[in-house]
Amino acid sequence: MKRQKYCRESFSTMTELILPNDTNTLNNLMGGRLMHLMDIVAAISAQRHCNRVVVTASVDNVSFNRPIGLGYVVTLQAQVTRAFNSSMEVHIEVFAENIPAQKRYQTNEAFFTFVAVDQTGHPIDVPQAVPENEREQELYDGALQRRQLRLVLAGRMKPEDAPELRSIFEVNKKEDS
């Protein structure tokens, strides 16, 4: 039987103060700097899940919904949603906080995929992720569809071989007719 770990065991949080060197000419956090922070917190989460070295395999769509200003505090939270053979999907949420104004809001959300590797850099099996609450179950259930979509978009899976995506592709076929 494959090892198991609860999703909550991978929970990671990271907090940073946005300084001038982190910002663009509009005094907002640069997108590349935010993605760097997201990659770090997600990698820590994946490592907590598998107790192995991990490498970033993919980054899903990252939308920059609201700016994060100079002097704001950014908090990133990450947790493994599901594990496959050697890969893990990690959900990241980003919050910005203007402490003097007592305002906090969510700015970003994304899914990153990591692969656990051994000492020679070859993929290695990871424990199954076990959801414990409704939100974790929701993310777990959607992970297979997101994984298949990633593989189709990367050309590593044919759309017809992605059962979780059939309804999407069938709709598109009907519209094309």
C-alpha positions as CSV (number, residue, x, y, z in Angstrom):
1,M,0.0,0.0,0.0
2,K,1.3,3.5,-0.9
3,R,2.2,5.8,1.9
4,Q,-0.2,8.6,2.8
5,K,0.0,12.0,4.3
6,Y,-2.7,14.5,5.1
7,C,-2.9,17.6,2.9
8,R,-2.7,19.8,6.1
9,E,0.8,18.4,6.8
10,S,2.1,20.3,3.8
11,F,0.7,23.7,4.7
12,S,3.3,26.4,4.4
13,T,3.0,30.2,4.9
14,M,5.5,32.9,4.1
15,T,5.3,36.6,4.9
16,E,7.3,39.4,3.2
17,L,7.4,43.2,3.6
18,I,7.4,44.8,0.1
19,L,10.5,47.1,-0.1
20,P,11.6,49.5,-2.8
21,N,13.8,46.9,-4.5
22,D,10.8,44.6,-5.0
23,T,8.7,47.2,-6.9
24,N,8.2,48.6,-10.3
25,T,8.1,52.3,-11.3
26,L,4.5,52.5,-10.0
27,N,5.7,51.3,-6.6
28,N,3.9,48.0,-6.9
29,L,5.4,44.5,-6.4
30,M,6.8,43.2,-9.6
31,G,5.1,40.2,-11.0
32,G,8.3,38.2,-11.4
33,R,9.2,38.8,-7.8
34,L,5.8,37.6,-6.7
35,M,6.1,34.4,-8.8
36,H,9.6,33.9,-7.2
37,L,8.0,34.0,-3.8
38,M,5.1,31.7,-4.9
39,D,7.6,29.2,-6.3
40,I,9.5,29.1,-2.9
41,V,6.4,28.7,-0.7
42,A,5.0,26.0,-3.0
43,A,8.3,24.1,-3.1
44,I,8.5,24.1,0.7
45,S,4.9,22.7,0.8
46,A,5.8,20.0,-1.7
47,Q,8.9,19.1,0.2
48,R,6.9,18.8,3.4
49,H,4.6,16.4,1.7
50,C,7.2,14.0,0.3
51,N,10.3,14.7,2.4
52,R,12.3,14.9,-0.8
53,V,14.0,17.4,-3.1
54,V,11.4,18.8,-5.6
55,V,11.6,20.6,-8.9
56,T,9.0,22.9,-10.4
57,A,7.3,21.1,-13.3
58,S,4.6,23.6,-14.3
59,V,2.8,26.8,-13.3
60,D,-0.8,27.2,-14.1
61,N,-2.3,30.5,-15.1
62,V,-1.3,33.3,-12.7
63,S,-3.4,36.4,-12.9
64,F,-2.4,39.6,-11.2
65,N,-5.8,40.7,-9.9
66,R,-4.8,43.5,-7.6
67,P,-1.5,45.4,-7.1
68,I,0.5,45.0,-3.9
69,G,2.0,48.3,-3.0
70,L,5.3,49.4,-1.5
71,G,5.2,48.9,2.3
72,Y,2.5,46.3,2.1
73,V,2.9,42.9,3.7
74,V,2.4,40.0,1.4
75,T,1.4,36.6,2.8
76,L,1.6,33.4,0.7
77,Q,-0.1,30.2,1.7
78,A,0.5,26.9,0.0
79,Q,-0.7,23.3,0.5
80,V,-0.5,20.1,-1.6
81,T,-3.9,19.3,-3.0
82,R,-3.2,16.0,-4.6
83,A,-0.3,13.7,-5.3
84,F,0.1,11.4,-8.3
85,N,3.1,9.1,-9.0
86,S,6.0,11.5,-8.5
87,S,4.2,14.8,-8.9
88,M,2.2,16.9,-6.6
89,E,-0.2,19.8,-7.3
90,V,0.2,22.7,-4.9
91,H,-2.4,25.4,-4.4
92,I,-1.1,28.9,-3.5
93,E,-3.1,31.8,-2.3
94,V,-1.6,35.3,-2.0
95,F,-2.8,38.1,0.3
96,A,-1.8,41.7,0.6
97,E,-2.1,43.7,3.7
98,N,-1.8,47.4,4.3
99,I,-1.3,47.3,8.1
100,P,-1.7,51.0,8.9
101,A,-5.0,51.1,6.9
102,Q,-6.1,47.7,8.4
103,K,-6.9,46.4,4.9
104,R,-6.2,42.9,3.8
105,Y,-7.3,41.3,0.4
106,Q,-6.5,38.3,-1.8
107,T,-4.4,39.2,-4.8
108,N,-3.6,35.9,-6.5
109,E,-4.3,32.2,-6.6
110,A,-2.5,29.6,-8.6
111,F,-1.6,25.9,-8.9
112,F,2.0,24.8,-9.3
113,T,3.1,21.2,-10.0
114,F,6.3,19.8,-8.5
115,V,8.1,16.5,-9.1
116,A,10.0,14.7,-6.3
117,V,13.5,13.6,-7.3
118,D,16.2,11.3,-5.9
119,Q,19.9,12.2,-5.5
120,T,20.5,11.7,-9.2
121,G,17.6,13.9,-10.3
122,H,15.3,11.0,-11.3
123,P,11.6,11.2,-10.4
124,I,10.6,9.2,-7.2
125,D,7.2,8.1,-5.9
126,V,5.5,10.4,-3.4
127,P,2.9,9.6,-0.7
128,Q,-0.8,10.0,-1.5
129,A,-2.4,13.2,-0.3
130,V,-5.4,12.7,2.0
131,P,-8.0,15.5,2.2
132,E,-9.8,16.0,5.5
133,N,-12.3,18.8,5.0
134,E,-14.7,20.0,2.3
135,R,-12.3,22.6,0.8
136,E,-9.4,20.1,0.7
137,Q,-11.8,17.5,-0.9
138,E,-12.9,20.1,-3.5
139,L,-9.3,20.9,-4.5
140,Y,-8.4,17.2,-4.5
141,D,-11.4,16.3,-6.8
142,G,-10.5,19.1,-9.3
143,A,-6.8,18.2,-9.4
144,L,-7.2,15.3,-11.8
145,Q,-9.0,17.5,-14.4
146,R,-6.4,20.2,-13.9
147,R,-3.6,17.7,-14.4
148,Q,-5.1,16.3,-17.6
149,L,-5.5,19.8,-18.9
150,R,-1.8,20.6,-18.2
151,L,-0.8,17.4,-20.0
152,V,-3.0,18.1,-23.0
153,L,-1.7,21.7,-23.3
154,A,1.9,20.5,-23.0
155,G,1.3,18.0,-25.8
156,R,2.0,15.0,-23.5
157,M,-1.6,13.7,-23.6
158,K,-4.1,13.6,-26.5
159,P,-7.5,15.2,-25.7
160,E,-9.3,12.0,-26.4
161,D,-7.2,10.2,-23.7
162,A,-8.2,12.7,-21.0
163,P,-11.5,11.3,-19.7
164,E,-11.9,14.1,-17.1
165,L,-11.9,16.7,-20.0
166,R,-14.2,14.8,-22.4
167,S,-17.1,17.2,-21.8
168,I,-15.0,20.2,-22.6
169,F,-13.8,18.8,-25.9
170,E,-17.2,17.4,-26.8
171,V,-18.7,20.8,-26.5
172,N,-16.0,22.3,-28.7
173,K,-16.6,19.5,-31.3
174,K,-20.3,20.3,-31.3
175,E,-19.6,24.1,-31.8
176,D,-17.2,23.3,-34.6
177,S,-19.9,21.3,-36.5
